[in-house]
């Protein structure tokens, strides 16, 4: 593993009450999607939302079984961390190696889509409705945070 990036273990089932371990996590505020987006190649892998750190850098928040990961804050880091995640999925026997490239590609597409949306939001002037809703703080994206409650 490069630097201080830990190996990702995805081969242990967890109870619904167990909190998943988050890899590559940085102090950040999370903005989770109302419904996670499932990977079409491996449905247990989901794009859950975005995290933004104190320097306004953006990370994808993804989940696979008992693990979550922050991928970002730039495309090179997303690609490197996606590779680590996919290798962990293959090594733990969760997916076949012939699906690895497709899953890594899907994670890259999630990053590209998020970056495009952020770029559009950053260049679009706020409307009166946005200002009334309190969306004038400079944050590029807003979402309703949600807690994952079992059952």
C-alpha positions as CSV (number, residue, x, y, z in Angstrom):
1,X,0.0,0.0,0.0
2,X,1.2,3.5,-0.8
3,X,1.9,5.8,2.1
4,X,-0.3,5.3,5.2
5,X,-3.3,3.9,3.3
6,X,-4.5,0.8,5.1
7,X,-5.6,-2.4,3.4
8,X,-9.3,-2.8,2.9
9,X,-10.9,-5.9,4.3
10,X,-14.3,-6.8,2.9
11,X,-14.6,-10.5,3.7
12,X,-16.2,-10.2,7.1
13,X,-20.0,-10.1,7.5
14,X,-21.3,-7.7,10.0
15,X,-24.4,-7.4,12.0
16,X,-26.9,-4.7,11.0
17,X,-26.0,-2.9,14.2
18,X,-22.3,-2.7,13.5
19,X,-20.9,0.5,12.1
20,X,-18.8,0.0,9.0
21,X,-15.1,0.9,9.1
22,X,-14.3,3.9,7.0
23,X,-11.0,3.8,5.0
24,X,-9.1,6.9,3.8
25,X,-11.3,9.0,6.0
26,X,-10.5,12.6,6.6
27,X,-12.3,15.0,8.9
28,X,-15.2,16.1,6.7
29,X,-18.9,16.8,6.7
30,X,-20.8,14.2,4.7
31,X,-23.7,14.9,2.4
32,X,-25.3,11.6,1.8
33,X,-27.7,10.8,-1.0
34,X,-31.3,10.0,-0.1
35,X,-30.9,6.7,-1.8
36,X,-27.4,5.2,-2.5
37,X,-26.5,4.5,-6.1
38,X,-25.7,0.8,-6.6
39,X,-22.9,-0.3,-8.9
40,X,-24.4,-2.1,-11.9
41,X,-21.6,-4.7,-11.9
42,X,-21.6,-5.4,-8.1
43,X,-24.8,-4.3,-6.4
44,X,-23.3,-4.4,-2.9
45,X,-21.0,-1.5,-3.8
46,X,-22.8,1.8,-3.5
47,X,-22.0,5.5,-4.0
48,X,-23.5,6.9,-0.8
49,X,-22.7,10.6,-1.3
50,X,-20.0,13.2,-0.9
51,X,-17.7,14.4,1.9
52,X,-16.2,17.9,2.0
53,X,-13.2,18.6,4.2
54,X,-12.2,21.9,5.9
55,X,-10.3,23.0,2.7
56,X,-13.5,22.4,0.6
57,X,-12.0,19.4,-1.1
58,X,-14.6,16.8,-2.2
59,X,-14.5,13.0,-1.7
60,X,-16.8,10.3,-2.9
61,X,-18.3,8.2,-0.1
62,X,-18.7,4.6,-1.2
63,X,-19.7,1.5,0.7
64,X,-19.0,-2.2,0.1
65,X,-20.4,-4.7,2.7
66,X,-18.6,-3.9,6.0
67,X,-16.4,-1.1,4.7
68,X,-16.8,2.5,3.6
69,X,-14.2,4.5,1.8
70,X,-13.6,8.1,0.9
71,X,-12.3,8.4,-2.6
72,X,-10.7,11.7,-3.5
73,X,-9.9,14.6,-3.4
74,X,-8.6,14.5,-7.0
75,X,-9.0,12.2,-10.0
76,X,-5.5,10.6,-9.5
77,X,-6.3,9.8,-5.8
78,X,-9.7,8.5,-6.8
79,X,-8.2,6.1,-9.3
80,X,-5.5,4.9,-6.9
81,X,-8.0,4.3,-4.0
82,X,-10.5,2.7,-6.4
83,X,-7.8,0.3,-7.5
84,X,-7.0,-0.5,-3.8
85,X,-10.8,-1.1,-3.2
86,X,-11.2,-3.3,-6.2
87,X,-8.1,-5.4,-5.4
88,X,-9.5,-5.9,-1.9
89,X,-12.8,-7.1,-3.4
90,X,-11.0,-9.5,-5.7
91,X,-8.6,-10.7,-3.0
92,X,-11.4,-11.4,-0.5
93,X,-13.3,-13.4,-3.1
94,X,-16.2,-11.0,-3.3
95,X,-15.9,-10.4,-7.0
96,X,-14.1,-12.2,-9.9
97,X,-11.0,-10.4,-11.4
98,X,-12.8,-10.0,-14.7
99,X,-15.2,-7.6,-13.1
100,X,-12.5,-5.4,-11.5
101,X,-11.9,-3.0,-14.4
102,X,-15.6,-2.4,-14.8
103,X,-16.1,-1.6,-11.1
104,X,-13.1,0.7,-11.1
105,X,-14.5,2.4,-14.2
106,X,-17.9,2.9,-12.5
107,X,-16.2,4.5,-9.5
108,X,-14.4,6.9,-12.0
109,X,-17.7,7.7,-13.6
110,X,-19.2,8.5,-10.2
111,X,-16.3,10.9,-9.6
112,X,-16.6,12.5,-13.0
113,X,-20.4,13.0,-12.5
114,X,-19.9,14.5,-9.0
115,X,-17.1,16.8,-10.3
116,X,-19.3,18.0,-13.2
117,X,-22.3,18.7,-10.8
118,X,-20.0,20.6,-8.5
119,X,-18.6,22.6,-11.3
120,X,-22.1,23.5,-12.6
121,X,-23.3,24.4,-9.1
122,X,-20.2,26.6,-8.5
123,X,-20.7,28.6,-11.7
124,X,-24.5,29.0,-11.4
125,X,-25.5,32.2,-9.5
126,X,-27.9,31.6,-6.6
127,X,-31.6,32.4,-7.2
128,X,-33.8,34.2,-4.8
129,X,-35.3,30.8,-3.8
130,X,-31.7,29.5,-3.0
131,X,-31.1,32.5,-0.8
132,X,-34.4,32.0,1.0
133,X,-33.5,28.4,1.6
134,X,-30.1,29.4,3.1
135,X,-28.1,28.0,0.2
136,X,-25.8,31.1,0.1
137,X,-23.0,29.8,2.3
138,X,-20.7,29.0,-0.6
139,X,-21.2,25.2,-0.3
140,X,-21.4,23.7,-3.8
141,X,-23.9,20.9,-3.0
142,X,-26.6,20.4,-0.5
143,X,-28.3,17.2,0.6
144,X,-30.3,16.0,3.5
145,X,-28.0,14.1,5.8
146,X,-29.4,10.8,6.8
147,X,-28.5,8.2,9.5
148,X,-28.4,4.6,8.7
149,X,-30.7,3.0,11.2
150,X,-31.2,-0.7,11.1
151,X,-34.7,-2.0,10.4
